[in-house]
Every structure is written in C-alpha cells, then in structure tokens.
C-alpha cells in the first residue's frame, strides 16, 4: 500500500498520507499504462490510414460545406487542438465554407475570450468557430424523429454540411459506457428538447446506463439512434492516458473506428473489483473535469458502484467555477424539498428540465451513501447542494470513520477516467 497517494485536484494534486490513520487503505488503479504519448506524426498517419472510410483529403473539395465538431472546454482540449491542427495539415486548402462547432450539449456556449483560450489565436484567425447553443430555436433544425415519433433536432451548420467531421476522446462515461463516437454528436450538437429526451428519467434510472457498458445500455442506444439521423462522415477520436495525454488516435467510420478505440480504453481503464467498501475516496480526475460541481457527479457516481449501503463517499474536486451559475442543477438542489420529494417530482416526464439527470443521479446516490465534498466551494454552498463538507481529505476521513464503524477505505485517484469490472 502506498504511504503517500496523490489525488488530482484542479491543475495540481493533494497528497494523502495514509500513515496518519489507523485504517486499511486499498488503492484502486488500472495496471500501469505502458503506451507512449503520441504527437502530430502519429495523428497524420491515422488520417492517412482510416478505419472503414476514405481519408478526408481524398473526398473533400473546395465547393463543399465542411463542418468540424470539437468538444468544449469541460474536456481535455490540448489533444483536441492537436487533432485539429493535424486535420488542417492533412486537408491542405480547406473549403471556404468551413465551420467549427464546439459540441457543448447543454453547457453554456463559450464566450469569445474562452474560444481564444481554447483554440489559440492561430486557429481563431483561420477558422469560423462558433459555440453550439442548444437553447437557440434559430440555430437548430429538425433532422428526423425517434422511433416513437419524438422530433430530433440538431445544429443547422452541422446538418447542412456536405461533409461532417467529429473530434473527441474516448474514456469511460457514467451513462453511455464510453465517450466519443456517436456521443460527439448526441447530445453535443442537439437541441434542448432532444437532449432532454435522451436523458429521460427512465433511461438515467436504468442500471444498464453506466460506466463501460455497451450492451443493454438504453442511454447508449438512444445516442446511437440520434446520431444515425445525421451521422458524421468521418471521426477522429483520441484515447488518453491518466495524464490526459494522447496515446492513440482512431480515425475513420464513426462507429467502426470508435469500436476499435473503445477496446484500448477498456484495456487501460478497467479495474477488477469484487467487493464494496464502507468508505471510498475518489477524485473527479482533476482539471478540466473538476471545474464545477455539476461535472463532479461523475466521480461520485463511480464511487457509488463500490461503496457499501450506508457508507461514505469522499469526493475530491476543486470546483473552481462553482456549481456553476446559469444552470438548473444548483437551482434544483437548492430547493426546499427533501430528497425523496424532489426525486419523485423529477420522475414526471412532462417536466423536462435541463440538468435534471445530474440531480437525479446525485439524489439516487444520496439514498444509499453520505457524500463529503473536499473542494474550494464554501461550506454553505455545498450544504445547500445536499452534501457534507470538509476542508481537507484528512478531515473528511476523520469525519467518515465514526460514521461507518469500519476502517476499510478504497482510494480511486484517477476518478471517472476509470471504471470497475465486477
């Protein structure tokens, strides 16, 4: 057992000294990752040797409308920028009608300053870059229907393109099994009603909608159905190591290339666990995923898979951008309704409220475990969001031990970058 454990926190880390406690610590990490980091040359090679689709430079001509979808600033963006630079080098002269969209889903659209920070001046000067706005009635158009007749709407620049490229990265995801692939389109460039639909209470409540699972996963099934209504022509997905550096790039058909990428992600991210623990300490993978409390539910959700009923989850997440402001997540949690009443109200599918799904998952977890948050948020804000607070990992452990009467503690330093194989 490690005496000192580094827990990612913002752009740095916090150090847990296990020797300070009379407790049994188990560190849960995947096998050591031996894959080396890759760069521009490897990305260009992947573009020239795609899986199940021709290379873009053999297909795209100057008269086409080209749309490129990237992730937004809540995801590791340096690998995204690497892929975008390599793609532009691969294409040479891009069509005059080229649009880059940040696939923000329900996140607030980026400001111009934020786009400057993400893409850098070089790309900002060369490209038309716009943030997706799921709330805009003007910017989203219908592209089809779900099997039950529900209208399916997406970003008009994406839908109207002759050739569509989606960039992203592949890692475990707490609803859809893995990120990347069709998830780079749905919910990334869908409108609010479509996003609410694919995050229905029933789908999110289903045990199959979870980390690392592909079969019998209703969340994955819906995003695949949505993406198929206006599929990307070409995909570029990176698999990252636990330092959020790219170790492989998969290019080509958006399903076939993604399938290959998921195999590697599963190999480097899966942890075999055959028991539950009374106390689980987990990060939210550090920056950029631990920027706010909304994203922090992902780490809490992973810990909930291995915590004993009535146990304690200690989540270590900086939350430098707060809850954040401007969304329903904090508004719903700050209501005066108790957990059971609020969860029951959220189950009413007629009241499709953005961010409901994140509140739903958190409330379901709070039914089985206490959650203590170590962050930069003030204690009053944390308590309003129905969580307990501690000013350090050590004080959180001291708070947790008397609550469980059991000294077994699991530590998951990598947070939701990993998943558990039971």
C-alpha positions in Angstrom: 0.0 0.0 0.0 1.2 3.5 -0.8 2.0 5.7 2.2 1.5 8.8 0.1 -1.2 9.0 -2.5 -1.5 11.9 -5.0 -5.1 12.8 -5.6 -5.7 15.0 -8.7 -7.2 18.4 -7.7 -7.6 21.2 -10.2 -4.4 21.6 -12.2 -2.3 20.1 -9.3 -3.0 17.5 -6.6 -3.5 16.9 -2.9 -1.4 14.4 -1.0 -3.0 11.9 1.3 -0.7 10.4 3.9 -2.2 7.1 4.8 0.2 6.6 7.7 -1.7 9.3 9.7 -4.7 6.9 10.1 -5.4 3.6 11.8 -7.2 2.3 8.8 -6.8 -0.2 5.9 -6.3 1.6 2.6 -6.8 -0.1 -0.8 -5.7 1.9 -3.9 -7.7 1.0 -7.0 -5.9 1.8 -10.2 -5.6 0.1 -13.6 -2.4 -1.8 -14.5 0.4 0.5 -15.3 -0.1 2.1 -18.8 3.0 1.3 -21.0 1.7 3.2 -24.0 3.9 6.1 -25.1 2.4 9.5 -25.8 1.9 10.4 -29.5 2.1 13.6 -31.5 1.5 15.1 -34.8 3.1 12.4 -37.0 1.0 9.6 -35.5 -2.2 11.7 -36.0 -1.3 12.3 -39.6 -0.6 8.6 -40.1 -4.0 7.7 -38.7 -5.7 10.2 -41.0 -3.9 8.5 -44.0 -4.9 5.1 -42.8 -8.5 5.4 -41.6 -10.8 2.5 -40.4 -13.7 1.9 -42.7 -13.8 5.2 -44.5 -11.7 7.1 -47.1 -9.3 9.8 -46.0 -10.9 13.2 -46.0 -8.3 14.8 -48.3 -9.4 12.3 -51.0 -13.0 13.3 -50.7 -13.4 16.9 -49.7 -13.3 19.5 -52.5 -13.3 23.3 -52.4 -17.1 23.6 -53.2 -18.2 21.6 -50.2 -19.7 22.8 -47.0 -17.4 21.4 -44.3 -18.3 21.2 -40.6 -15.9 20.1 -37.8 -17.3 19.4 -34.3 -15.0 19.5 -31.3 -15.6 19.1 -27.6 -15.9 22.2 -25.4 -13.7 23.4 -22.5 -15.1 20.9 -20.0 -13.0 18.2 -21.7 -9.2 18.0 -22.2 -8.6 20.4 -25.0 -4.9 20.2 -25.9 -5.4 16.7 -27.5 -8.4 18.3 -29.4 -6.2 21.1 -30.6 -3.5 18.6 -31.7 -6.1 16.7 -33.8 -7.5 19.9 -35.3 -4.0 21.2 -36.4 -3.2 17.8 -37.9 -6.5 17.6 -39.7 -6.0 21.0 -41.3 -2.5 20.0 -42.3 -3.9 16.8 -43.8 -6.6 18.7 -45.8 -4.3 21.4 -47.1 -6.6 24.1 -48.5 -10.0 23.8 -46.7 -13.3 24.8 -48.3 -14.2 28.4 -48.0 -17.4 27.3 -46.3 -15.9 25.6 -43.3 -17.4 25.9 -39.8 -16.1 24.6 -36.5 -18.6 24.0 -33.8 -17.9 23.3 -30.1 -20.2 20.4 -29.2 -21.4 22.0 -25.9 -24.6 20.0 -25.3 -26.4 21.8 -22.6 -23.3 23.6 -21.3 -23.3 27.4 -21.6 -21.9 28.5 -25.0 -18.4 29.7 -24.8 -17.6 33.4 -24.9 -15.2 34.8 -27.5 -12.4 35.1 -24.8 -13.0 31.4 -23.9 -12.8 30.4 -27.5 -9.5 32.3 -27.8 -8.1 30.4 -24.8 -9.2 27.0 -26.1 -8.2 27.3 -29.8 -5.5 29.9 -29.7 -5.2 32.9 -32.0 -3.8 30.9 -34.9 -6.9 28.7 -35.3 -9.3 31.5 -34.3 -7.9 33.7 -37.2 -8.0 30.8 -39.7 -11.4 29.3 -38.9 -15.0 30.3 -38.3 -15.6 28.8 -34.8 -19.0 29.0 -33.2 -20.2 27.5 -29.9 -23.3 25.3 -30.1 -26.3 26.7 -28.4 -28.9 24.0 -27.6 -31.4 26.7 -26.5 -31.5 28.5 -29.8 -34.6 27.9 -31.9 -33.0 29.5 -34.9 -29.7 27.5 -34.8 -31.3 24.1 -34.6 -33.3 22.3 -37.2 -35.3 19.0 -37.4 -33.4 16.1 -39.0 -35.8 13.3 -38.3 -37.7 11.5 -35.5 -37.0 8.9 -32.8 -38.8 5.6 -33.2 -41.7 6.8 -31.1 -42.2 10.0 -33.3 -40.3 12.4 -31.0 -38.8 15.2 -33.2 -35.0 15.1 -33.4 -33.2 18.5 -33.9 -29.6 19.4 -34.4 -27.3 22.3 -35.1 -28.1 23.7 -38.6 -24.5 24.2 -39.5 -23.8 20.6 -38.8 -26.9 19.3 -40.5 -26.4 21.5 -43.6 -22.8 20.4 -44.2 -21.8 18.2 -47.1 -19.0 16.6 -45.1 -19.0 16.3 -41.3 -16.0 15.5 -39.1 -16.3 14.9 -35.4 -13.3 15.1 -33.0 -13.3 13.8 -29.4 -11.7 11.5 -27.0 -12.7 8.1 -25.6 -12.9 7.3 -21.9 -15.5 5.6 -19.6 -18.8 7.5 -19.2 -21.3 7.2 -16.4 -24.4 7.0 -18.7 -23.3 5.8 -22.2 -20.5 3.4 -21.3 -17.8 5.4 -23.1 -17.4 8.9 -24.6 -16.5 9.5 -28.2 -18.2 8.1 -31.3 -21.9 8.9 -31.6 -21.7 10.9 -28.3 -19.7 13.5 -30.1 -23.0 14.3 -32.0 -25.7 13.4 -29.5 -26.1 15.3 -27.2 -23.2 17.5 -28.3 -24.9 19.3 -31.2 -28.6 18.5 -30.4 -31.2 21.0 -29.2 -32.6 21.1 -25.7 -35.7 19.0 -26.3 -33.7 16.3 -28.0 -31.1 16.3 -25.1 -33.9 16.1 -22.5 -35.4 13.2 -24.4 -32.2 11.1 -24.5 -31.7 11.9 -20.8 -35.2 10.8 -19.7 -35.7 9.8 -16.1 -36.4 6.2 -17.1 -33.2 6.0 -19.1 -31.0 7.6 -16.5 -32.5 5.4 -13.7 -31.8 2.2 -15.7 -28.9 0.2 -14.2 -27.7 -0.5 -17.7 -26.8 3.2 -18.2 -23.4 3.1 -16.6 -19.6 3.1 -17.0 -18.1 0.8 -19.5 -21.3 -0.9 -20.6 -22.3 -1.2 -24.2 -24.9 -4.0 -24.4 -28.4 -3.4 -22.9 -27.5 0.2 -22.2 -30.6 2.3 -23.0 -28.6 5.6 -22.9 -26.1 4.4 -25.5 -29.0 3.0 -27.6 -30.6 6.4 -27.7 -27.5 8.4 -28.6 -26.7 5.9 -31.4 -30.3 6.3 -32.7 -30.0 10.1 -32.6 -26.5 10.3 -34.3 -27.7 8.0 -37.1 -30.2 10.6 -38.1 -27.4 12.8 -39.3 -24.2 10.8 -38.9 -20.7 12.3 -39.1 -18.8 11.4 -42.3 -15.5 11.0 -40.5 -14.4 10.6 -36.9 -11.2 11.4 -35.1 -11.1 10.1 -31.5 -8.1 10.1 -29.1 -7.5 7.7 -26.3 -5.8 9.5 -23.4 -3.6 8.2 -20.6 -4.3 9.2 -17.0 -2.2 12.4 -17.5 -4.7 13.3 -20.2 -2.1 12.9 -23.0 -3.0 11.1 -26.2 -1.6 7.6 -26.6 -3.6 6.6 -29.7 -5.8 8.1 -32.4 -8.6 6.3 -34.2 -9.9 7.8 -37.5 -12.5 6.7 -40.0 -16.1 5.5 -39.8 -17.7 6.9 -36.7 -18.8 3.5 -35.4 -16.0 1.2 -36.6 -13.2 3.5 -35.6 -14.9 4.2 -32.2 -15.3 0.5 -31.6 -11.5 0.0 -32.0 -10.8 2.9 -29.7 -13.1 1.6 -27.0 -11.1 -1.7 -26.9 -8.0 0.2 -26.0 -9.9 2.4 -23.5 -11.3 -0.6 -21.8 -7.9 -2.2 -21.6 -6.2 0.7 -19.9 -9.2 1.9 -17.8 -10.8 -1.2 -16.3 -10.2 -2.2 -12.7 -11.4 -5.6 -11.4 -13.3 -5.1 -8.1 -15.2 -7.9 -6.3 -16.2 -6.2 -3.1 -17.7 -3.0 -1.6 -16.0 -0.6 0.8 -17.5 1.4 3.7 -15.5 4.5 2.7 -14.5 5.4 -0.8 -12.2 8.4 -1.6 -12.2 9.5 -5.2 -11.1 12.4 -7.4 -13.0 13.9 -10.3 -9.9 13.4 -12.4 -8.6 16.9 -11.8 -8.8 19.7 -14.3 -10.8 20.2 -16.6 -13.4 17.7 -15.3 -13.4 19.0 -11.8 -14.2 22.6 -12.7 -17.7 22.5 -11.2 -20.0 20.5 -9.0 -22.2 19.5 -12.0 -19.4 17.5 -13.5 -18.3 16.2 -10.1 -21.4 14.0 -10.0 -19.4 11.7 -12.4 -16.8 10.9 -9.8 -19.5 10.5 -7.1 -21.4 8.1 -9.4 -18.3 5.9 -10.0 -17.6 5.7 -6.2 -21.3 4.7 -5.6 -20.7 1.5 -7.6 -18.3 0.2 -4.9 -19.5 1.9 -1.7 -21.4 -0.2 0.9 -25.0 0.8 1.6 -24.9 3.4 4.3 -21.2 4.1 3.6 -19.4 7.3 2.9 -18.1 8.8 -0.4 -15.3 11.4 -0.1 -15.1 13.3 -3.4 -12.1 15.5 -4.0 -12.9 18.1 -6.7 -11.7 21.7 -6.9 -14.9 23.2 -8.4 -13.1 26.4 -9.3 -16.1 27.5 -11.4 -18.7 26.8 -8.7 -21.9 24.8 -9.3 -21.8 26.5 -11.9 -24.1 29.5 -12.2 -26.6 29.7 -15.0 -28.0 26.2 -14.9 -30.8 24.3 -13.3 -28.5 21.9 -11.4 -28.0 24.3 -8.5 -31.5 25.7 -8.6 -33.0 22.2 -8.2 -30.6 21.1 -5.5 -31.2 24.4 -3.6 -35.0 23.9 -3.4 -36.7 23.4 -0.1 -38.0 20.0 -1.0 -36.5 16.9 0.7 -34.6 14.4 -1.4 -37.4 11.9 -1.8 -39.9 14.5 -2.8 -37.6 16.2 -5.3 -36.6 12.8 -6.8 -40.3 11.9 -7.2 -41.0 15.2 -8.9 -38.1 14.7 -11.3 -39.7 11.4 -12.4 -42.5 13.3 -14.0 -41.5 13.2 -17.7 -43.8 16.0 -18.6 -41.5 18.4 -16.7 -38.4 18.0 -18.9 -35.9 20.3 -17.1 -32.3 20.7 -18.3 -29.8 19.2 -15.9 -32.5 17.1 -14.2 -30.5 13.9 -15.0 -27.5 15.1 -13.0 -29.7 15.9 -10.0 -31.5 12.6 -10.4 -28.3 10.6 -10.2 -27.0 12.5 -7.2 -30.2 12.0 -5.3 -30.3 8.3 -6.1 -26.7 8.0 -4.7 -27.7 10.0 -1.5 -30.3 7.4 -0.8 -27.5 4.8 -0.2 -24.5 6.8 0.9 -23.3 10.0 2.6 -21.2 12.2 0.3 -18.5 14.5 1.7 -17.0 17.1 -0.7 -13.5 18.4 -0.5 -13.3 21.5 -2.7 -12.8 25.2 -3.0 -16.5 25.8 -2.6 -17.7 27.4 0.7 -19.4 25.1 3.1 -22.8 26.9 2.9 -22.9 26.4 -0.9 -22.0 22.7 -0.5 -24.6 22.1 2.2 -27.3 23.8 0.1 -26.5 21.2 -2.6 -27.2 18.4 0.0 -23.6 17.3 0.5 -21.5 17.4 3.6 -18.2 19.3 3.6 -14.6 19.0 4.8 -11.7 21.4 4.3 -9.2 18.6 3.6 -9.1 14.9 2.7 -7.7 14.2 6.2 -10.6 15.9 8.0 -13.1 14.1 5.7 -11.6 10.8 6.7 -11.8 11.7 10.4 -15.5 12.6 9.8 -16.2 9.4 7.9 -14.6 6.8 10.1 -17.0 7.2 13.1 -20.0 7.0 10.7 -19.1 3.6 9.4 -17.5 1.7 12.2 -15.3 0.1 9.7 -11.7 1.1 8.8 -11.6 -0.2 5.2 -11.0 2.6 2.8 -10.8 2.4 -1.0 -8.9 5.2 -2.9 -9.6 5.8 -6.6 -7.1 8.6 -7.5 -8.0 8.6 -11.3 -11.7 9.3 -10.7 -14.1 8.7 -13.7 -11.2 8.1 -16.1 -11.5 4.5 -15.0 -14.4 2.1 -14.5 -15.0 -1.1 -12.4 -15.3 -4.6 -13.8 -17.4 -6.6 -11.4 
